[in-house]
Amino acid sequence: MNRDLSLLQPYPFEKLTALKAEVTPPADLEHIALSIGEPKHPAPPFVAECLTDNIDKLANYPTTKGMPELRQAIAEWCTRRFQLAEGSLNAEDHVLPVNGTREAIFAFTQAAVNRAPDALVLSPNPFYQIYEGAAYLAGAEPYYLNCLPENGFIPDYDAIPESVWQRCQLLFICSPSNPTGAVTDLPTLKKLIALSDKYDFIIASDECYSEIYLDEAQPPVGLLQACAELGRNDYKNCVVMHSLSKRSNLPGLRSGFIAGDASLLGPFLSYRTYHGCSMPIQHQLASIAAWKDEDHVLDNRDQYRHKFDAVIRILEPVMDVQRPEASFYLWAKTPIADDKFAQGLFASQNVTVLPGRYLSRETEGQLPGAGFVRMALVATVDECVEAAQRIRDYVESL
């Protein structure tokens, strides 16, 4: 087998399962999971109807490139959402459907990295573990960029040595961030584009939480939007990944897209043709309906705002917890070690949260996820409120 498989670390939820196995939760309390970022809001009914109405398409092979109508719907959505020049994001050349951002992140890395002994893939730290695994299996070395409170949980790009930029082949951005909810601002995106020009690396922006934001007047900016402001309508060396999983509560549809530089997406399409990961036609038709509708997305954001308000009101008297700019996560500082906190909370209150250390790697003498837990406010309002009260009770018992 590929020897690079030995470099893969256990997935965070494997570690969490082992941690929880050491204790027994109270049987009289129903379990509440705030650990997995799986949306629990109902899927839009019209999407489900579209799926069932087109179930006969199971008899047809889908193409890897996807339906022109889907790519056009995605291009139009991107143009509206990120204020792109009309027609600059061409559905024929600049957009490819993918089976969720996770699949796209991994596959794109395999296609983008030019194997070399000194190849680096840069990613935020803490981070979505696919960045690391994709780098290892592409024959590159991950390089971690610490996201610390003093920098608003955004990497200090000015502190990265030139020798690192010279070796960088691919830079991952996650904005809004998993797990912190931090948003990379427009000046920083423009700075990264300038660095990409200077050192010739690709920027891949994971923006799957871009539609879960709390201030309706300030939607998170995106990488393509930064390109547009710079007049870079070819989106040189820039790609973005988006998904319907969070935006539309459709994690089981496995539907998203990658968009950006046509000179990158052309070769990536060739890779995907061999990879064999085309999206079923009925899923494509349902995705078109989802990308064309914003009403359900507005309602989705309203539900998350309500949950953040309720949960923070309960927790802030006893924990250092800040309302994030975007995403559905609370990145909460713990009064004791984060893994001990998560284990103790499960043992006493039957509530599961994810230790921050499981989402980060020690670098520069720091483990930036240590001392935090990630709470995914994906359950119902009542469940989130109940979980928050149990967390408060646990903290007050320490």
C-alpha positions as CSV (number, residue, x, y, z in Angstrom):
1,M,0.0,0.0,0.0
2,N,1.0,3.6,-0.4
3,R,3.5,4.3,2.4
4,D,2.1,7.8,2.8
5,L,-1.0,6.3,4.3
6,S,1.1,5.8,7.5
7,L,1.4,9.5,7.8
8,L,-2.4,10.0,8.4
9,Q,-3.4,10.7,11.9
10,P,-6.6,9.4,13.5
11,Y,-9.6,11.5,12.6
12,P,-10.7,13.9,15.4
13,F,-13.9,11.9,16.0
14,E,-11.9,8.6,16.4
15,K,-10.0,10.4,19.2
16,L,-13.3,11.7,20.7
17,T,-14.9,8.2,20.7
18,A,-11.9,6.8,22.5
19,L,-12.0,9.7,25.1
20,K,-15.7,9.1,25.7
21,A,-15.2,5.3,26.1
22,E,-13.3,5.9,29.3
23,V,-16.4,7.2,31.2
24,T,-20.1,6.5,31.5
25,P,-22.6,9.3,31.0
26,P,-25.7,9.6,33.2
27,A,-28.5,7.4,31.9
28,D,-31.2,9.8,33.0
29,L,-30.0,12.6,30.7
30,E,-30.6,12.3,26.9
31,H,-27.5,12.7,24.9
32,I,-26.9,16.0,23.1
33,A,-24.2,16.1,20.4
34,L,-22.5,19.5,19.7
35,S,-19.5,17.8,18.3
36,I,-20.2,17.1,14.7
37,G,-20.9,20.0,12.2
38,E,-23.9,18.2,10.6
39,P,-26.8,20.6,10.1
40,K,-30.1,19.4,11.7
41,H,-32.4,22.0,10.3
42,P,-34.9,20.5,7.8
43,A,-33.9,20.3,4.2
44,P,-35.8,22.6,1.9
45,P,-39.0,20.7,0.8
46,F,-38.7,21.9,-2.8
47,V,-35.2,20.2,-3.1
48,A,-36.6,16.9,-1.8
49,E,-39.5,17.2,-4.3
50,C,-37.1,17.8,-7.1
51,L,-35.1,14.7,-6.2
52,T,-38.2,12.5,-6.2
53,D,-39.6,14.0,-9.3
54,N,-36.4,13.1,-11.1
55,I,-35.7,9.7,-9.6
56,D,-36.0,8.2,-13.1
57,K,-32.6,9.8,-13.9
58,L,-31.0,6.9,-12.0
59,A,-31.1,5.2,-15.3
60,N,-28.6,7.7,-16.8
61,Y,-24.8,8.1,-16.4
62,P,-23.9,11.7,-15.3
63,T,-21.0,13.5,-16.9
64,T,-18.0,14.5,-14.9
65,K,-18.3,18.2,-16.0
66,G,-21.9,18.3,-14.9
67,M,-25.0,19.8,-16.6
68,P,-24.6,23.2,-18.3
69,E,-27.7,24.3,-16.4
70,L,-26.1,23.5,-13.0
71,R,-22.8,25.3,-13.9
72,Q,-24.8,28.3,-15.1
73,A,-26.8,28.4,-11.9
74,I,-23.6,28.3,-9.9
75,A,-21.9,31.0,-12.0
76,E,-24.9,33.3,-11.6
77,W,-25.0,32.7,-7.8
78,C,-21.3,33.5,-7.4
79,T,-21.7,36.6,-9.6
80,R,-24.6,37.9,-7.4
81,R,-23.1,36.9,-4.0
82,F,-19.6,38.1,-4.6
83,Q,-20.2,41.1,-6.9
84,L,-18.3,39.7,-9.8
85,A,-18.1,41.4,-13.2
86,E,-21.0,40.1,-15.3
87,G,-19.9,37.2,-17.4
88,S,-16.4,37.0,-15.9
89,L,-17.1,33.7,-14.2
90,N,-17.9,31.6,-17.3
91,A,-20.0,28.5,-16.6
92,E,-18.2,26.6,-19.4
93,D,-14.6,27.2,-18.1
94,H,-14.6,28.5,-14.5
95,V,-17.0,26.1,-12.7
96,L,-17.1,22.4,-11.9
97,P,-19.6,20.6,-9.7
98,V,-18.2,18.4,-6.9
99,N,-19.5,16.0,-4.4
100,G,-19.1,18.4,-1.4
101,T,-16.1,20.5,-0.4
102,R,-14.4,17.6,1.3
103,E,-14.2,15.6,-1.9
104,A,-13.1,18.7,-3.8
105,I,-10.4,19.7,-1.3
106,F,-8.8,16.2,-1.3
107,A,-9.0,15.7,-5.1
108,F,-7.9,19.2,-6.1
109,T,-4.8,18.8,-3.9
110,Q,-3.9,15.5,-5.7
111,A,-4.1,17.3,-9.0
112,A,-2.5,20.6,-8.0
113,V,0.6,19.4,-6.1
114,N,3.7,18.8,-8.3
115,R,5.5,16.1,-6.3
116,A,8.9,17.3,-5.1
117,P,10.9,16.7,-2.0
118,D,10.5,20.3,-0.8
119,A,6.8,20.8,-1.7
120,L,4.7,22.5,1.0
121,V,0.9,22.8,1.4
122,L,0.1,25.6,3.9
123,S,-3.0,25.5,6.0
124,P,-4.5,27.2,9.1
125,N,-4.0,25.6,12.5
126,P,-6.4,24.5,13.9
127,F,-7.8,23.2,10.7
128,Y,-10.1,20.8,8.9
129,Q,-8.1,17.6,8.8
130,I,-8.7,17.0,5.1
131,Y,-6.1,19.7,4.3
132,E,-3.4,17.7,6.1
133,G,-4.3,14.3,4.7
134,A,-4.7,15.6,1.2
135,A,-1.2,17.1,1.4
136,Y,0.5,13.9,2.7
137,L,-1.2,11.7,0.0
138,A,-0.2,14.2,-2.7
139,G,3.4,13.8,-1.6
140,A,3.7,17.2,0.0
141,E,4.5,18.3,3.5
142,P,1.9,20.2,5.5
143,Y,3.0,23.5,7.0
144,Y,0.8,24.8,9.7
145,L,-0.1,28.5,10.2
146,N,-1.1,29.1,13.8
147,C,-4.5,30.9,14.3
148,L,-4.2,32.6,17.7
149,P,-6.6,34.9,19.7
150,E,-4.2,37.9,19.5
151,N,-4.5,37.8,15.7
152,G,-8.3,37.3,15.7
153,F,-7.7,33.6,14.8
154,I,-6.3,34.5,11.4
155,P,-2.7,33.4,10.5
156,D,0.0,36.1,10.7
157,Y,1.0,35.9,7.1
158,D,3.6,38.6,7.5
159,A,5.5,36.3,9.9
160,I,5.9,33.5,7.3
161,P,9.5,33.3,6.1
162,E,10.3,33.8,2.5
163,S,11.8,30.3,2.3
164,V,8.4,28.9,3.1
165,W,6.6,31.0,0.5
166,Q,9.3,29.8,-2.0
167,R,8.4,26.2,-1.3
168,C,4.6,26.7,-1.1
169,Q,2.6,25.1,-3.9
170,L,-0.8,25.4,-2.4
171,L,-2.2,27.6,0.3
172,F,-5.5,26.7,2.0
173,I,-7.7,29.4,3.5
174,C,-10.8,28.5,5.5
175,S,-13.1,31.5,5.7
176,P,-15.4,31.6,7.6
177,S,-13.2,29.4,9.7
178,N,-13.8,25.9,11.0
179,P,-13.5,25.9,14.0
180,T,-13.2,29.5,15.1
181,G,-15.7,31.3,12.8
182,A,-13.2,34.0,11.9
183,V,-13.5,35.7,8.6
184,T,-10.5,36.7,6.4
185,D,-10.9,40.3,5.4
186,L,-10.6,41.8,1.9
187,P,-7.1,43.5,2.5
188,T,-5.7,40.1,3.7
189,L,-7.1,38.3,0.6
190,K,-5.6,40.9,-1.7
191,K,-2.2,40.5,0.2
192,L,-2.3,36.8,-0.4
193,I,-3.1,37.2,-4.1
194,A,0.0,39.5,-4.3
195,L,2.1,36.8,-2.6
196,S,0.7,34.2,-5.0
197,D,1.8,36.4,-7.9
198,K,5.3,36.8,-6.4
199,Y,5.9,33.1,-5.5
200,D,3.6,31.4,-7.9
201,F,1.5,29.2,-5.7
202,I,-2.3,28.3,-5.8
203,I,-4.7,29.7,-3.3
204,A,-7.7,27.4,-2.5
205,S,-10.3,29.0,-0.4
206,D,-12.7,26.7,1.5
207,E,-15.8,28.9,1.8
208,C,-18.4,26.3,2.7
209,Y,-19.6,28.3,5.8
210,S,-19.9,31.6,3.8
211,E,-23.7,31.7,4.0
212,I,-23.9,31.1,7.8
213,Y,-23.2,34.7,9.1
214,L,-24.8,36.7,11.9
215,D,-24.8,40.3,10.5
216,E,-27.0,40.4,7.5
217,A,-25.4,43.7,6.5
218,Q,-21.9,42.2,6.4
219,P,-21.7,38.9,4.5
220,P,-18.2,37.4,4.5
221,V,-16.1,38.4,1.6
222,G,-14.7,35.7,-0.7
223,L,-11.5,35.1,-2.7
224,L,-13.2,35.6,-6.1
225,Q,-14.6,38.9,-4.7
226,A,-11.0,40.0,-3.9
227,C,-9.9,39.0,-7.4
228,A,-12.8,41.1,-8.9
229,E,-11.8,44.2,-6.9
230,L,-8.3,43.8,-8.2
231,G,-9.7,43.5,-11.8
232,R,-8.3,40.0,-12.1
233,N,-11.2,38.5,-14.0
234,D,-9.2,35.5,-15.0
235,Y,-8.9,34.6,-11.2
236,K,-5.3,33.6,-11.8
237,N,-4.1,30.9,-9.3
238,C,-7.3,31.2,-7.3
239,V,-10.1,28.7,-6.7
240,V,-12.9,28.6,-4.2
241,M,-15.0,25.6,-2.9
242,H,-18.6,25.9,-1.8
243,S,-21.3,23.5,-0.7
244,L,-25.0,23.1,-0.2
245,S,-24.4,21.1,3.0
246,K,-24.4,24.1,5.4
247,R,-26.0,26.8,3.2
248,S,-29.1,24.6,2.5
249,N,-29.0,21.9,5.2
250,L,-28.3,19.3,2.6
251,P,-25.2,17.3,3.9
252,G,-26.5,14.1,2.4
253,L,-26.9,15.5,-1.1
254,R,-23.1,15.7,-1.4
255,S,-23.3,18.7,-3.7
256,G,-20.9,21.6,-4.1
257,F,-18.7,23.3,-6.6
258,I,-15.2,24.5,-7.3
259,A,-14.8,27.7,-9.2
260,G,-12.0,30.0,-10.4
261,D,-8.9,29.9,-12.6
262,A,-9.9,28.1,-15.8
263,S,-6.2,27.1,-16.4
264,L,-6.4,25.1,-13.2
265,L,-9.9,23.7,-13.6
266,G,-9.2,22.3,-17.1
267,P,-6.5,19.9,-15.8
268,F,-8.6,19.2,-12.7
269,L,-11.5,18.1,-14.9
270,S,-9.1,15.7,-16.6
271,Y,-8.1,14.3,-13.2
272,R,-11.8,14.0,-12.2
273,T,-12.6,12.2,-15.4
274,Y,-10.3,9.4,-14.2
275,H,-11.3,9.8,-10.6
276,G,-14.9,8.8,-11.3
277,C,-16.8,11.2,-9.1
278,S,-19.5,12.7,-11.2
279,M,-22.7,13.9,-9.4
280,P,-25.9,12.0,-10.1
281,I,-28.3,13.8,-12.4
282,Q,-31.1,14.0,-10.0
283,H,-28.8,15.6,-7.4
284,Q,-27.7,18.1,-10.0
285,L,-31.3,19.1,-10.8
286,A,-32.0,19.4,-7.0
287,S,-28.8,21.5,-6.7
288,I,-30.0,23.9,-9.4
289,A,-33.2,24.5,-7.4
290,A,-31.2,25.1,-4.2
291,W,-28.7,27.6,-5.7
292,K,-31.5,29.6,-7.3
293,D,-33.4,30.1,-4.0
294,E,-32.3,32.5,-1.2
295,D,-35.4,32.5,1.0
296,H,-34.5,29.2,2.8
297,V,-31.0,30.5,3.3
298,L,-32.3,33.6,5.1
299,D,-34.5,31.5,7.3
300,N,-31.5,29.3,8.1
301,R,-29.4,32.3,9.2
302,D,-32.3,33.5,11.4
303,Q,-32.4,30.2,13.2
304,Y,-28.7,30.2,13.9
305,R,-28.8,33.8,15.2
306,H,-31.5,32.8,17.6
307,K,-29.4,29.9,18.9
308,F,-26.3,31.9,19.3
309,D,-28.2,34.6,21.2
310,A,-29.7,32.0,23.5
311,V,-26.6,29.9,24.1
312,I,-24.2,32.8,24.6
313,R,-26.6,34.4,27.1
314,I,-26.4,31.2,29.2
315,L,-22.7,30.6,28.9
316,E,-21.0,34.0,29.0
317,P,-21.4,34.4,32.8
318,V,-19.2,31.3,33.3
319,M,-17.1,30.9,30.2
320,D,-15.0,33.0,27.9
321,V,-17.2,32.6,24.8
322,Q,-17.4,35.1,21.9
323,R,-20.0,35.4,19.2
324,P,-18.3,34.4,15.9
325,E,-18.4,36.4,12.7
326,A,-19.8,33.5,10.8
327,S,-20.2,29.6,10.8
328,F,-22.4,27.7,13.3
329,Y,-19.5,27.0,15.8
330,L,-18.7,28.4,19.2
331,W,-15.0,28.3,19.9
332,A,-15.1,28.4,23.6
333,K,-12.1,28.8,26.0
334,T,-12.2,26.1,28.7
335,P,-11.4,26.6,32.4
336,I,-9.4,23.3,32.4
337,A,-7.6,21.3,29.7
338,D,-9.9,21.0,26.7
339,D,-9.8,17.2,26.5
340,K,-10.5,16.8,30.3
341,F,-13.3,19.3,29.9
342,A,-14.9,17.4,27.1
343,Q,-14.6,14.1,28.9
344,G,-15.9,15.5,32.2
345,L,-18.8,17.2,30.5
346,F,-19.8,14.0,28.8
347,A,-19.4,12.0,32.0
348,S,-21.6,14.4,34.1
349,Q,-24.0,15.9,31.6
350,N,-24.1,13.6,28.5
351,V,-23.2,16.5,26.2
352,T,-20.5,16.0,23.6
353,V,-18.2,18.7,22.4
354,L,-15.0,18.5,20.4
355,P,-11.6,19.2,22.1
356,G,-9.7,21.9,20.2
357,R,-6.4,20.0,20.5
358,Y,-7.9,17.3,18.2
359,L,-8.2,19.9,15.4
360,S,-4.6,21.3,15.6
361,R,-0.9,20.3,15.5
362,E,1.9,21.5,17.7
363,T,4.1,24.0,15.8
364,E,6.4,26.7,16.9
365,G,6.1,25.4,20.5
366,Q,2.3,26.0,20.5
367,L,-0.8,23.8,20.2
368,P,-3.3,26.5,19.2
369,G,-6.4,24.4,19.6
370,A,-5.5,23.5,23.2
371,G,-7.7,25.2,25.8
372,F,-10.7,25.5,23.5
373,V,-13.6,23.3,22.6
374,R,-15.7,23.5,19.5
375,M,-19.5,23.5,20.0
376,A,-21.6,23.0,16.8
377,L,-25.0,24.7,17.3
378,V,-26.7,22.4,14.8
379,A,-29.3,20.8,17.0
380,T,-32.8,22.4,17.6
381,V,-33.0,25.6,19.6
382,D,-34.4,23.7,22.6
383,E,-31.6,21.1,22.5
384,C,-29.0,23.9,22.2
385,V,-30.5,25.8,25.1
386,E,-30.6,22.5,27.2
387,A,-27.0,21.7,26.3
388,A,-25.9,25.2,27.2
389,Q,-27.5,25.0,30.6
390,R,-25.9,21.6,31.2
391,I,-22.5,23.0,30.2
392,R,-23.0,25.9,32.6
393,D,-23.9,23.5,35.4
394,Y,-20.8,21.5,34.7
395,V,-18.5,24.6,34.7
396,E,-20.0,25.8,38.0
397,S,-19.3,22.4,39.5
398,L,-15.6,22.5,38.7
